[in-house]
Amino acid sequence: MAAKRPRTRRAGQPGRKDGAPDAADLRLLARDAALAALKRLADLSRSEDERVALAATQELLNRAFGKASATGNADEAPAHQPLVIKIVRFSETDIVDAEKGTQP
């Protein structure tokens, strides 16, 4: 069996002396691919196959908000305030009534 030759680093090539990329280089490479991966997950979340759509949607939600607590302990404070969206619809008569000081 032939002995393996040690890998050498080329001039200007990032990484450790043995030629392997270091952790910072790997993080940069992963971040470069992250946007494409998120777009692919978003595409898969609209899949006709409900299992694929569910798995992709769960992964997107986990990445955006973190995984749900397995204990379900109500005493734990949430890390962030929940997002609350209130949709209010005004009509022309509501505006006129508000100007008059009356309620509809």
QUIUR-V482951 format. One record per helix or strand of 2 or more residues. SS is the DSSP state (alpha for helix, beta for strand). FROM is the first residue (numbers start at 1). TO is the last residue. Records with the same first field share a line. If there is no record, write none. Layout:
SS->FROM-TO / FROM-TO
This chain:
alpha->23-44 / 50-65 / 92-100
